Amino acid sequence: MSIVSRATPEMIEVAGRLAAAVFTGAIIGLNRELSHKPAGLKTHALVALGSSLMAVLGMHLAEAGSGHNADAASRVIQGLVSGIGFLGGGVILHTPDKVRGLTTAATVWLAACLGIACGLGAWVPVLIAGLLTLAVLIGGTAIEEFFERGQKTHKKGYGHSKDDTAGGSRSDSGDL
């Protein structure tokens, strides 16, 4: 008898939540991968999966006690949100003239949050936040490039030297 034929509704639901987290994280990671950023598809998918797993385990801990104990799940989520900040911090690079990696760090943190939401079965927020994430990553790049072109044209028109733009114009986000 195979494991598929013995699958319970609970096992199917947990598998769906974990798979949704991997899919959601992978979509965000693919955007970063295509932009040649340090944390790509696999990193985001694994962060989302791990977060989802911890959220599912937190719910099981809460249910294993006397009834639903939201405190157990809440503590798991709090630990994840702060712990992922350290992982995201690892991709931020600061040089004297610019900061790089902030958007990638933010997407790693967001992948964790989406993973938690998948683990909790909060499908509507996952869908909305996932779509908004892609809109910000894709649309935000286009908007930044539009304003950068305008800024370069404006500076050229007033006789500014090349040295006036040293350090780049995207020092706050740096990695879109």
N, C-alpha and C positions, 0 to 999 in steps of 0.2 A: 504494500500500500504506500503510495507516494505521499509526500508532505502536502502536495496540492489537494489531494482528495481528503486529507484530514484537516484542512484549513478551517478554522472557526471564523465566524463573522468578525470577532475581535482581531484576529490575526490579519484578516483582509483589510480591515480599517487601519490598523497600524502600518501595514505595508503601503497602503495608499497615502497615508500622511507622510511617511518617510520618502516615498517616491516623488510626491509633490514637492517636497523640500529640495530634493536633488535637482529636479527639473527647474524649479524657480531659481535656485542658486546658479545652475548651469547657464541659464539664459542671461543673467546679469554678468556672469563670468565670461561668457562668450563676447559680450560687448567690450569688456576690458581686454580680453585676449586679442580681439581684432584691432584694438588701439595700442597693442604692444606694451601692455602694462605688466608690472611684476606679479600681480595676483590675477590669475585668469580663470578659465572655466573650471578646472579641477579644484582649485583653492576655494572658489565660491560655492561650488556644489558640495564639497566636503564640510565647509563651515555650516552651510544650511542643513545638511544631513545631521551633523553632530548636534546642532542646536535643536533640531526637531526631535532627535532621539532623547535628549535631556528633558525636553518638554513632555514627551510621552512618558518617560520614566517618572518625572515629577507628578504627573497626573496619577500614575499607578501608585506612587507613594501616598498621595493624598487619599486615594480610594482604599488603600490597604488598611489605613487606620480606622478609627470609629467614624464612618461616614466620610463625607468630602471635607478634607482639610486643605483649604486654599493656601494656607501658610506654607506648606511644603512645596507646592508648585511655584509659589511666588518666590521663595528663596532660591530655587533652581534657576528661575528666569533672571533674578537679580545677579546671581553669580555669573551667568552666561554673558549678560550685557556688559558687566565690568571686565570680565576676562577677555572677551573678544576685543575690547579696546586696546589691550596690550598687543594682540596679534596685529591689529590694524596699525598700531603705532610703529611696528617694525617696517612698514613700507614707506613711511614718511621720511624724506630726506631734506635736510635744511643746509643750504649753503649761504654764504654771505649775501648773495643777490637774489635768491629765490627759494621757495619751498615747493617740493614735488611730492606727489603721492597722496595728497589729501583726499582726492576723489576716490582713489582705489581703497584707501583706508575706510572711507565712508561706505563704500559698497560692500566691503567685507563685513562691517558692522551691520549693515542693512540685510545682508544675506543671513546673518545670524538671527536677526529679528524675524525675517520671513520664515526661517526654519522653525523658530519657536511657534509662530502662528500656525504653520502646517502641523506641527506636533500637537497643537491644541485643537486642531480641526476648524480653525477660523477661516473658512474658505473665501468669504466675500472680502475681508480685509487683505488676504493674500493676493487675490486677483487685482484689486484696486491698487494696492501698494506696488505690486509687480509692474503693472502698466504705467503707473506714475514714475517709477524708477527708470524704466526704459525711455519714457518721454523726456525726463530730465537729462539722462545720459546722452541720448541721441539729439534731442532738440537743443539742449544746453550747449553742446559743442558747436552746432550751427549758429546759434545766437552769439556765442563768444567770438567765433571767427568773423561774423558779420561786423561786430563792433570793433574788433581788432583791425580789420581792413579799413574801416572808417577812421580809426585813430591814426593809423599809419598815413593815410591820405591827408588827414588834417595836419599832421606834423610836417609832412613834406611840403605842403602848400605854404607854410609859414617859415620855411627856411631853417628848420631845426636840424641839427647835425645828427649823425647816426649815434653818437655818444649819448644823446639825450634819452635814448630808449634802452640803454644798457641795463641788463637785469631782467628784461622781459616785462610784458604787461600782465601776465597771469601768475604773479607770484603768490596769490592767495589760493589758487586751486591747482595750478601747475601741471596736472596730469590728465586733464580732459583731452 
